[in-house]
């Protein structure tokens, strides 16, 4: 689903209005009982924990100002405007991982959403949750947030309520919505959206030859677009242009 694309010409503030906030859900918007929603932290940790939303919201809170963009934004004329700016509120991820006793063997931190779907992998059909992962080093960065508010208001369900991962600088696919399980592992997670889809193929020149390398889509690349051009030139003949 890809509704509510950004209307460049109507922008009048840095914060994007909610009615222009896009969402992409590969497994659909899940149905679940939000009143009993819990976050589980498990895997290679000394003290596995389960948190209710009330317990999470009682932890220290921080804000993150962030541009969130779909990695496919601008790939075609029909998919423009899948980007928006927000102030997110939640609790930092790193202190929670440390409090649970992240073990030295943990190399990868996997984030699972409530949304799930049957996938066929090598002729075997299994029901799998949506998942993305980060290296342990990235997960322990001070930036990632477990967020439940956008611009001072509770998250809307389409945008991941009641809880989602927010990590400034990463494409939307990595900011897992409807987050309900965080799992520490000692090996790479290679789910559909890490190892098969959202994978780039880039040519790198080495010793005069081009070598092709695959990698998971993760960090946002700089992108801009001319949003509005002022109709009348200024006194010095310059035409103001607004780009986002």
VMD Tcl script that draws the C-alpha trace (Angstrom):
set ca {
  {0.00 0.00 0.00}
  {1.35 3.43 -0.93}
  {-1.17 6.19 -0.09}
  {-0.68 9.74 1.17}
  {2.29 10.75 -0.95}
  {3.96 14.08 -0.26}
  {2.52 17.09 -2.13}
  {5.67 19.11 -2.74}
  {3.90 22.31 -3.76}
  {1.90 22.64 -0.54}
  {4.80 22.31 1.89}
  {5.01 25.24 4.28}
  {6.98 23.72 7.17}
  {9.78 21.23 7.75}
  {7.46 18.80 9.58}
  {5.29 16.84 7.15}
  {1.55 16.87 7.89}
  {0.07 13.47 8.75}
  {-2.23 13.40 5.71}
  {0.90 13.42 3.49}
  {2.79 10.69 5.35}
  {3.30 7.62 3.16}
  {3.42 4.04 4.36}
  {4.56 0.82 2.70}
  {3.53 -2.54 4.16}
  {4.86 -5.60 2.37}
  {2.79 -8.02 4.46}
  {-0.23 -5.77 4.87}
  {-1.31 -3.84 7.96}
  {-1.60 -6.52 10.67}
  {-4.60 -7.05 12.91}
  {-3.73 -7.57 16.58}
  {-4.81 -6.57 20.08}
  {-2.84 -3.40 20.73}
  {-4.01 -3.30 24.37}
  {-1.97 -6.46 25.09}
  {1.00 -5.48 22.94}
  {4.42 -6.44 24.36}
  {8.03 -6.15 23.23}
  {10.29 -9.15 23.76}
  {14.10 -8.93 23.87}
  {15.62 -12.40 23.56}
  {18.37 -14.48 22.00}
  {21.98 -13.99 23.09}
  {21.24 -11.90 26.17}
  {21.84 -12.79 29.83}
  {18.47 -11.46 30.96}
  {15.67 -11.83 28.40}
  {12.90 -9.32 29.04}
  {9.34 -8.62 27.98}
  {8.06 -5.05 28.20}
  {4.52 -3.72 28.08}
  {3.97 -0.36 26.43}
  {3.42 1.17 29.87}
  {6.83 -0.12 31.02}
  {8.54 1.21 27.90}
  {6.90 4.60 28.24}
  {8.11 4.83 31.85}
  {11.74 4.65 30.66}
  {13.81 7.75 29.78}
  {12.42 9.43 26.67}
  {14.20 11.23 23.85}
  {13.23 12.87 20.57}
  {14.69 12.35 17.11}
  {14.23 14.77 14.23}
  {14.44 12.66 11.11}
  {13.74 12.41 7.40}
  {12.28 8.99 6.61}
  {12.37 7.91 2.95}
  {11.46 4.75 1.07}
  {14.50 3.48 -0.83}
  {12.29 3.24 -3.94}
  {11.19 6.88 -3.77}
  {11.52 8.47 -7.20}
  {12.09 5.15 -8.97}
  {9.14 5.92 -11.27}
  {6.67 8.71 -12.02}
  {4.03 6.83 -10.05}
  {6.16 6.59 -6.94}
  {7.19 10.11 -6.02}
  {6.82 11.68 -2.59}
  {7.53 8.61 -0.42}
  {9.46 10.72 2.07}
  {8.55 12.77 5.13}
  {9.99 14.65 8.10}
  {9.05 14.04 11.73}
  {9.89 14.48 15.36}
  {9.76 10.98 16.87}
  {9.53 10.30 20.61}
  {10.48 7.10 22.37}
  {13.17 5.41 24.45}
  {16.72 4.72 23.19}
  {17.45 1.15 22.10}
  {21.06 0.81 23.31}
  {20.38 1.08 27.08}
  {17.73 -1.66 26.80}
  {20.13 -4.02 25.03}
  {22.80 -3.32 27.62}
  {20.35 -3.81 30.52}
  {19.42 -7.20 29.08}
  {23.08 -8.20 29.08}
  {23.97 -8.41 25.41}
  {26.47 -11.24 25.13}
  {29.87 -10.81 23.37}
  {28.90 -13.50 20.84}
  {25.99 -11.39 19.60}
  {26.96 -10.04 16.18}
  {23.54 -9.32 14.70}
  {20.38 -7.79 16.19}
  {17.16 -8.75 14.40}
  {13.93 -6.74 14.61}
  {10.64 -8.54 13.94}
  {7.25 -6.95 13.33}
  {3.83 -8.38 14.08}
  {3.13 -8.55 10.33}
  {3.80 -11.93 8.73}
  {3.19 -13.91 5.55}
  {3.82 -17.31 3.98}
  {7.01 -17.36 1.91}
  {8.38 -20.15 -0.26}
  {12.11 -20.63 0.10}
  {13.78 -23.42 -1.87}
  {10.40 -25.15 -2.37}
  {9.58 -25.02 1.35}
  {6.63 -22.81 2.34}
  {6.80 -21.30 5.82}
  {5.02 -18.52 7.69}
  {7.57 -15.82 8.53}
  {7.40 -12.46 10.30}
  {8.67 -9.30 8.65}
  {12.25 -8.85 9.79}
  {15.28 -6.66 9.32}
  {18.60 -6.67 11.12}
  {21.45 -4.44 12.20}
  {24.97 -5.25 13.27}
  {25.42 -5.22 17.03}
  {27.64 -2.15 16.65}
  {24.91 -0.25 14.77}
  {22.24 -1.30 17.27}
  {24.36 0.01 20.15}
  {24.72 3.40 18.49}
  {22.99 6.17 20.54}
  {20.72 7.08 17.60}
  {18.16 4.22 17.33}
  {14.90 4.79 19.18}
  {11.93 2.61 20.06}
  {9.26 5.16 19.16}
  {5.56 5.47 20.00}
  {4.90 9.11 19.08}
  {5.19 11.22 15.95}
  {5.12 15.00 16.40}
  {3.75 14.65 19.92}
  {0.84 12.41 18.90}
  {0.50 8.62 19.21}
  {1.63 6.75 16.11}
  {-1.07 5.91 13.62}
  {-1.49 2.21 12.93}
  {-0.40 2.49 9.28}
  {2.86 4.00 10.47}
  {3.66 1.23 12.96}
  {1.64 1.80 16.13}
  {2.04 1.10 18.89}
  {5.85 0.74 18.54}
  {8.42 0.96 15.79}
  {12.15 1.22 15.34}
  {13.42 4.65 14.32}
  {17.03 5.03 13.16}
  {17.99 8.38 11.58}
  {19.94 7.93 8.37}
  {18.49 4.55 7.40}
  {15.90 3.92 4.68}
  {12.30 3.24 5.70}
  {12.60 -0.54 5.18}
  {15.03 -0.73 8.14}
  {12.72 1.18 10.51}
  {10.61 -1.85 11.42}
  {6.95 -1.14 12.17}
  {4.73 -2.95 14.70}
  {7.93 -4.02 16.44}
  {7.34 -6.82 18.95}
  {10.56 -8.89 19.13}
  {14.25 -8.02 19.20}
  {16.58 -11.01 18.94}
  {20.36 -11.09 19.36}
  {22.12 -13.66 17.13}
  {25.66 -14.87 16.48}
  {25.19 -15.06 12.70}
  {23.78 -13.05 9.81}
  {20.03 -12.81 9.44}
  {19.13 -13.43 5.79}
  {15.35 -13.01 5.61}
  {13.57 -11.93 2.44}
  {14.08 -8.22 3.03}
  {17.77 -8.58 3.88}
  {19.04 -11.29 1.54}
  {16.67 -11.40 -1.45}
  {14.67 -8.18 -1.75}
  {16.09 -4.71 -1.02}
  {19.50 -5.87 -2.22}
  {21.65 -3.65 -4.44}
  {24.12 -4.82 -7.06}
  {27.01 -2.42 -7.58}
  {30.10 -2.65 -9.72}
  {33.40 -1.85 -8.01}
  {36.62 -1.39 -9.94}
  {39.50 -3.45 -8.53}
  {42.87 -3.69 -10.24}
  {41.35 -2.52 -13.52}
  {38.46 -5.00 -13.44}
  {34.83 -4.52 -12.42}
  {33.68 -6.77 -9.58}
  {29.98 -6.88 -8.75}
  {29.03 -6.79 -5.06}
  {25.60 -7.37 -3.48}
  {24.58 -5.61 -0.29}
  {21.39 -5.01 1.70}
  {19.78 -1.58 1.31}
  {20.45 0.31 4.55}
  {21.89 3.82 4.65}
  {20.12 6.69 2.92}
  {21.82 8.37 -0.02}
  {21.49 12.12 -0.56}
  {18.58 12.96 -2.85}
  {16.81 16.25 -3.58}
  {14.06 17.57 -5.83}
  {12.96 21.05 -6.88}
  {9.65 21.57 -5.10}
  {8.68 25.15 -6.00}
  {10.03 27.91 -8.20}
  {8.94 31.45 -7.36}
  {7.06 32.95 -10.29}
  {8.54 36.44 -9.95}
  {12.26 37.19 -9.87}
  {13.75 39.25 -7.04}
  {15.25 42.72 -7.54}
  {18.66 41.28 -8.31}
  {17.19 39.02 -11.01}
  {17.52 35.78 -9.06}
  {14.63 33.31 -8.96}
  {14.18 31.63 -5.53}
  {13.92 27.86 -5.73}
  {12.88 25.58 -2.87}
  {14.35 22.09 -2.89}
  {13.69 19.21 -0.48}
}
mol new
graphics top color blue
foreach p $ca { graphics top sphere $p radius 0.5 }
foreach p [lrange $ca 0 end-1] q [lrange $ca 1 end] { graphics top cylinder $p $q radius 0.2 }
display resetview
